[in-house]
Amino acid sequence: MAYSREQLDYQYSPSKWALRPDVIASHCSILAEESARSREELDVVTEAYGNEEEVLQIAKPSAPDQKIAFVYFHGGMWQALAMSDSLFMARPLAALGATTVAVEYTLCPKGTMSNIVAQCVRAVRHVHARLPGYRLYLIGHSAGGHLAAMVLAELSSDPIAQHIVGVCPVSGLFDLEPVQRCYANSALNLTQEEIASFSPLRHVARMAAPRVPVRAGFLLLCFTHPLSPTHPLTHSLTLTHFHSLIHSLNTLLEVLLVVAEKDTTLFRDETFALLDALRKVGASVDLVDYPGLDHFSVIENLRDPSYDLVSRLARAVGLLPSARADL
């Protein structure tokens, strides 16, 4: 659908579609208060991943650490909100043994889209170096959903990709061309090169690129290059191990797209477009469309341990038993 400038301004203003008055003030208050609680109750450290503006916060669990880190990129149309508002989900995840990482990036107009994407990539590299052996799960809301998807694409051919086990863009933006034609571009100043380079819908093949984990690659090497019958590993490489290998390859990286019933038409359409595009290139992808929620409540609710999305994320990384009957 071709939108006029006026229609695009409306579509990119989810507060006008929200289910409660003064939603922006309420949303910011909820995120800030819940993030403050996380910093009070959890072991939180602030670290630089680059210059003085490039920082992140790591909130580790007091429960047994399951070595899974959810890396969160905040929303705000790339020009609002901050790392300080981004630990609102940390307490429910910590209760399950997971670490939450909140990433700060330079907001527009001071920052550019090229710089922001590069910063988020550097942040993930830092987390991987800082938390060796951890599995990484990328999650972002709105503009942050765009960033989570782009980080996945940018790192698709990097060895770090084998440690990324999933990505969850929540009510994300996946095509920058219409963004260039709305009010937000007065701060973003998008170039044609940035639109082509950083629109996830144009990079679905990279998002779906196969990733072989270290453990699976090692086992595959053992099966394709048989060991001596007397080698101690020979007796451990059974059919059960091979089945586990195939299972790990099939479920290595999953994309979970999330959208709210009361999101704007454009946000919903882009999410469903990304779903279709990823399916066409063979990606493991699923979509959850939450009834009765809007653009803000769909992410705010992650502060609630009973929220369905908390359970879905936990199951995706093995913190809770899978709901699938074949697992």
Buried (B, 14 or more C-beta within 10 A) or exposed (E): EEBEEEBBBBBBBBBEBBBEEEBEEBBBEBBBEBBBBBBEEBEBEEBEBBEEEBBBBBBBBEEEBBBBBBBBBBBBBBBBBBBBBBBBBBBBBBBBBBBBBBBBBBBBEEBBBBBBBBBBBBBBBBBBEBBEEBBBBBBBBBBBBBBBBBBBBBBBEBEBBBBBBBBBBBBBBBBBEBBBBBBBBEBBEBBEEBBEBBBBBBBBBBBBBEBBBEEBBEBBEBEEEEBEEEEEEEEEBEEEEBEBBEEBBEBBBBBBBBBBEBBBEBBBBBBBBBBEBBBEEEBBBBBBBBEEBBBBBBBBBBBBBEBEBBBBBBBBBBBBEEEEEEE
